[in-house]
């Protein structure tokens, strides 16, 4: 008998690819981790069409399915036997 999660909501990811730093593909010395562009003429900061997208609050996950694994369960670290009793 397989164990199934109690909540059967579908996990919806609005964006699967990571937000990479603007122009990080052009320079090897630049870390691809996201940094907000702050230049006065920057196309990305000014949100022109066809340029790198900036992360904003609209890409957030649903509050009810946030932090859930693809199997539908949450990770839980058991530190003592009392924690295990709490789960049962």
Residue pairs with C-beta under 8 A, 6 or more apart in sequence:
4 72
5 71
5 72
5 73
7 64
7 72
8 72
9 62
9 64
9 65
10 65
11 61
11 62
11 65
11 68
11 70
11 72
12 61
12 62
12 65
13 61
14 58
14 59
14 60
14 61
15 59
18 32
18 34
19 34
19 52
19 53
19 54
19 55
20 32
20 33
20 34
20 52
21 30
21 31
21 32
21 33
21 34
21 35
22 35
22 37
22 42
22 44
22 51
22 52
23 30
24 30
24 31
24 32
25 32
34 55
36 45
36 54
37 44
37 45
37 54
38 45
39 45
43 51
44 51
44 52
44 54
45 54
47 54
60 66
67 74
67 75
68 74
69 75
76 83
76 87
77 83
78 84
78 87
